Amino acid sequence: GNSVTQMEGPVTLSEEAFLTINCTYTATGYPSLFWYVQYPGEGLQLLLKATKADDKGSNKGFEATYRKETTSFHLEKGSVQVSDSAVYFCALSAPNQAGTALIFGKGTTLSVSS
Amino acid sequence: DTGVSQNPRHKITKRGQNVTFRCDPISEHNRLYWYRQTLGQGPEFLTYFQNEAQLEKSRLLSDRFSAERPKGSFSTLEIQRTEQGDSAMYLCASSPTGASDTQYFGPGTRLTVL
């Protein structure tokens, strides 16, 4: 079946450090891949997405590249800020899933200190 | 542009009571999804609607769970005879026609069953 595995947290970094959050997936067909972010007390927000192999999604300094050969979609940012502290979810939607329902990983908590 | 709204934001109930949550999607979004999120986990898909038609409900957790979207606009999720294991965050998301894999989430309703 379809599934997403992401690195467990918490991830604790100092401001301006480099961030990588690993995400790998299992899916039949050609899924779309997403990163959602959940700031404290707020709802899930789409951070970026990629819909086909080798696509790079980017937003707010975050990037992720759809790697079909390694079934990965790792999230990276070159210089994190305190305001990036949040929970990050990797997700996929596969064409054989009902209504393109999203399958989520368990989430990775990022804490950035100044 | 108002986002997805959910009411109530918090609900505390006693075991055995029925509860109903409401979701108002972004205007003109024809797809509406319900998810459940428990502590430390990613959201789990429950059901979805295209307009007023409920096209997938096999993932609803038990026959105590039901959802409606009578006029293709707002939706309700009802849980009958609540159990302590139903305590969770219930999330609603909507997506526009033609971009059905980009889902926009509401802030969620947090249910606590005592």
Interface residues (C-beta under 8 A of the other chain):
Chain A: V4 S32 Y36 E42 G43 L44 Q45 L46 K49 T51 F89 A91 S93 A98 G99 T100 A101 L102 I103 F104 G105 K106 G107
Chain B: G3 V4 R31 Y33 Y35 G40 Q41 G42 P43 E44 F45 Y48 Q50 L55 E56 R59 L91 A93 S95 S100 D101 T102 Q103 Y104 F105 G106 P107 G108
